[in-house]
Amino acid sequence: MPLSLPKKSPTKKSPQKDAPPKKLGHLAVVTGASSGLGAEFARRWAERGYDVALVARRKDRLEALAAELEESSGVHAFVVPDDLSDPEAPYRIVAAAEALGIPIRVLVNCAGFGTAGPFVHEDSRRIADEIIVNTLAPTILSRLLLPALLSAPGGVLLNVSSTASHQPLPGIAVYAATKSYLTSLTESLWQEQRGTGLTVLALCPGPTATGFFEAAGSDAFAVGSVATIDTVVRAAFASLDRPDSGPTLTVGFRNRVTGSLASLAPQRISLAIAARLTSGARG
């Protein structure tokens, strides 16, 4: 399993006594850390003094972020390049994180992507990868790291889901189904872990200004107003910091209202409205 520290340019030795090495603290493991919400969550945990293990496919971007965090926040940042569409990736990632010897206190499952279009025309291999990245990977990572997160009060399990999890969405059917699974799983874990000192949260943002739409190759996901990364991350930490936080946070008042109405409306009406909203994905 490749594991590296960010590369640093050589510096001249100071004639003064070398500063003592930074102490290792608590570790936050963040997937999808090469860009968007994942990168910003890594920054915020580093600002709070956590060492970070950065997980994504793009090693160059991870190394750049790791160097930034070590410079700006004075933490240890470790690069763990891997492809979560490989079912074995969670096991390699956990082995690499545990090998660091730093207590793992936070897991942020932020990696994910979406496909769009009529289900009958979707690429079967692509949607297989989508299901693995969006459901299998966070499930196995959560299971493998849960004992570490429970080892002391103050642990955090944050699964980044979506408002797409609130209802079936024709045109982005697989994506919505994977996010529904993730939200359901997280809510169950929230109940199972009540009273243990572990904070569990399913974060459900709506459309957010990341590279998600470009990766998906469709704007069908951009239903409603688009939030900034900062807005979503601030909302997540506000919820995590509340002792009475519930299992799910839907970001944005309009998104919360829409999600509630979708659950109350008759199924046929809800599906018809959803199909109209995502009509661009079906050509």
C-alpha positions in Angstrom: 0.0 0.0 0.0 1.7 3.3 -1.1 2.0 5.6 1.8 4.1 8.8 1.8 4.7 12.1 3.3 4.5 15.2 1.1 7.7 16.1 -0.7 9.4 19.2 0.7 12.1 21.3 -0.9 15.5 21.2 0.8 16.2 24.0 3.3 19.4 25.2 4.8 20.2 24.0 8.3 19.9 26.6 11.0 23.0 27.1 13.2 20.6 27.0 16.2 19.5 23.8 17.8 16.9 21.9 15.8 13.3 22.3 16.9 11.8 19.2 18.6 9.7 17.0 16.3 6.0 17.5 16.2 4.1 15.2 18.4 1.7 12.8 16.9 -1.9 13.5 18.0 -5.2 12.1 16.8 -5.8 11.0 13.2 -8.6 11.9 10.9 -9.0 9.6 7.8 -10.6 11.5 4.9 -11.6 9.8 1.6 -12.2 11.8 -1.5 -9.6 14.3 -0.2 -8.1 15.3 -3.5 -10.7 18.0 -4.2 -14.1 19.5 -3.3 -15.7 18.7 0.1 -13.1 16.0 0.9 -10.2 18.5 0.7 -12.1 21.1 2.7 -13.0 18.6 5.4 -9.3 17.7 5.6 -8.4 21.3 6.0 -10.9 21.9 8.8 -9.8 18.8 10.8 -6.2 19.9 10.4 -7.2 23.4 11.7 -8.5 21.6 14.7 -5.2 20.0 15.3 -5.8 16.5 13.9 -3.2 14.7 11.9 -4.8 13.6 8.6 -4.6 10.6 6.3 -5.7 11.8 2.8 -7.2 9.2 0.6 -8.0 9.5 -3.1 -6.7 8.3 -6.5 -4.8 11.4 -7.5 -1.5 11.2 -5.6 -0.2 14.6 -7.0 -3.2 16.4 -5.6 -3.0 14.6 -2.3 0.7 15.6 -2.0 0.0 19.2 -2.7 -2.8 19.3 -0.1 -0.6 17.5 2.5 2.2 20.0 2.0 -0.4 22.8 2.4 -1.8 21.4 5.6 1.6 20.7 7.2 2.6 24.3 6.4 -0.6 26.0 7.5 -1.7 23.9 10.4 1.5 22.3 11.7 0.0 18.8 11.6 1.2 15.6 10.1 -0.4 14.9 6.8 -0.1 11.4 5.2 -0.9 10.6 1.6 -2.7 7.3 1.0 -3.4 7.0 -2.8 -5.9 4.3 -3.7 -8.9 3.6 -5.9 -12.0 2.9 -3.9 -13.6 1.2 -6.9 -11.4 -1.8 -6.0 -13.3 -3.8 -3.3 -10.0 -4.5 -1.6 -9.1 -0.8 -1.2 -10.7 -0.3 2.2 -8.5 -3.1 3.7 -5.3 -1.5 2.3 -6.3 1.9 3.5 -7.1 0.8 7.0 -3.8 -1.2 7.2 -1.9 1.9 6.1 -3.7 4.2 8.6 -3.2 1.8 11.5 0.5 1.4 10.6 1.0 5.1 11.3 0.6 4.3 15.0 -1.7 7.3 15.6 -5.0 6.9 17.4 -7.8 7.1 14.7 -10.5 9.3 16.0 -12.3 10.5 12.9 -13.5 8.9 9.7 -14.9 11.1 6.9 -16.3 9.0 4.0 -16.5 11.7 1.3 -15.5 9.8 -1.8 -18.3 9.3 -4.3 -19.5 10.0 -7.8 -22.7 9.8 -9.8 -23.9 8.6 -13.2 -26.8 10.0 -15.1 -29.1 8.9 -17.9 -31.8 6.3 -18.6 -30.8 3.1 -16.6 -31.1 1.0 -19.7 -28.4 2.9 -21.5 -25.9 3.2 -18.6 -22.5 1.6 -18.7 -22.8 -1.5 -16.5 -19.1 -1.4 -15.4 -19.4 2.3 -14.6 -22.4 1.8 -12.4 -20.7 -1.2 -10.7 -17.9 1.2 -9.8 -20.4 3.7 -8.6 -22.1 1.2 -6.3 -18.7 0.0 -4.9 -17.4 3.6 -4.3 -20.7 5.0 -2.9 -21.8 2.0 -0.7 -19.3 -0.8 -0.3 -16.3 1.4 0.4 -17.8 3.5 3.2 -19.5 0.5 4.7 -16.3 -1.5 5.0 -14.2 1.4 6.1 -16.8 2.2 8.8 -16.8 -1.4 10.0 -13.1 -1.7 10.1 -12.4 1.6 11.8 -15.4 1.6 14.2 -13.6 -0.1 17.0 -10.9 2.6 16.9 -13.5 5.3 16.8 -15.1 3.8 19.8 -11.9 3.4 21.8 -12.3 6.8 23.5 -15.1 9.4 23.8 -15.0 12.0 21.1 -14.8 9.9 18.0 -16.6 11.0 14.8 -18.0 9.0 11.9 -19.2 11.3 9.1 -20.7 9.9 6.0 -21.3 12.3 3.2 -24.6 11.4 1.5 -26.9 13.6 -0.5 -30.4 15.0 -0.7 -30.7 12.5 -3.5 -31.1 9.9 -0.7 -34.5 11.3 0.3 -36.4 9.8 -2.7 -36.0 7.8 -5.9 -34.8 9.9 -8.8 -35.4 8.6 -12.3 -32.5 9.6 -14.5 -30.0 9.4 -11.7 -31.5 6.2 -10.3 -28.3 4.4 -9.3 -26.8 7.4 -7.6 -29.9 8.1 -5.6 -30.2 4.5 -4.6 -26.6 4.4 -3.4 -27.1 7.5 -1.3 -30.3 6.2 0.1 -28.4 3.2 1.3 -25.7 5.3 2.9 -28.1 7.5 4.7 -30.0 4.5 6.0 -26.8 2.8 7.1 -25.6 5.9 8.9 -28.9 6.4 10.7 -28.9 2.9 12.0 -25.3 3.2 13.2 -26.3 6.5 15.0 -28.9 4.6 16.9 -26.6 1.6 17.6 -23.9 3.9 19.0 -26.0 6.2 21.2 -24.4 6.7 24.6 -21.0 5.5 23.5 -19.4 8.9 23.0 -19.2 8.4 19.2 -20.8 11.1 17.0 -22.4 9.7 13.9 -23.7 11.9 11.1 -25.1 11.4 7.6 -24.5 14.7 5.8 -27.0 15.4 3.0 -26.0 18.4 1.0 -27.9 19.4 -2.2 -26.0 20.5 -5.3 -22.6 21.9 -4.2 -20.0 23.8 -6.2 -17.4 21.1 -6.6 -16.1 19.1 -9.6 -19.0 16.6 -9.1 -21.1 17.7 -12.1 -18.1 17.6 -14.5 -17.2 14.1 -13.3 -20.7 13.0 -13.8 -20.9 14.5 -17.2 -24.4 15.9 -16.5 -26.1 18.8 -14.8 -29.1 16.6 -13.9 -27.8 16.6 -10.3 -28.0 20.4 -10.0 -31.6 20.5 -8.8 -32.2 23.7 -6.9 -29.7 26.3 -5.8 -26.0 25.4 -5.6 -24.4 25.7 -2.2 -20.7 26.6 -1.6 -18.3 24.1 -0.2 -17.8 26.4 2.8 -21.6 26.5 3.5 -21.8 22.7 3.6 -18.7 22.1 5.7 -19.6 24.8 8.2 -23.1 23.3 8.6 -21.5 19.8 9.1 -19.2 21.0 11.9 -22.0 23.0 13.6 -24.0 19.8 13.7 -21.0 17.7 14.9 -20.3 20.1 17.7 -23.9 19.9 19.1 -24.3 17.3 21.8 -27.9 16.7 20.8 -27.2 16.4 17.1 -29.5 14.0 15.2 -28.4 11.3 12.7 -29.0 13.2 9.5 -28.3 16.8 8.5 -29.9 18.1 5.3 -28.1 21.3 4.3 -30.4 24.2 3.4 -33.9 25.1 4.4 -35.3 24.5 0.9 -33.7 21.1 0.7 -35.2 20.1 4.1 -38.6 21.2 3.1 -38.4 19.4 -0.3 -37.2 16.2 1.4 -40.0 16.3 3.9 -42.6 16.8 1.2 -41.2 14.0 -0.9 -41.7 11.6 2.1 -45.3 12.8 2.6 -46.6 12.9 -0.9 -48.2 9.9 -2.6 -45.5 7.8 -4.3 -46.8 8.3 -7.8 -46.9 12.1 -7.4 -43.4 12.1 -5.8 -41.9 10.1 -8.6 -43.6 12.2 -11.3 -42.1 15.4 -9.7 -38.7 13.8 -9.4 -38.8 12.7 -13.0 -39.5 16.2 -14.1 -36.7 17.7 -12.0 -34.1 15.3 -13.5 -35.6 15.2 -17.0 -32.3 16.5 -18.5 -30.6 13.3 -17.5 -32.9 11.2 -19.7 -32.3 13.1 -22.9 
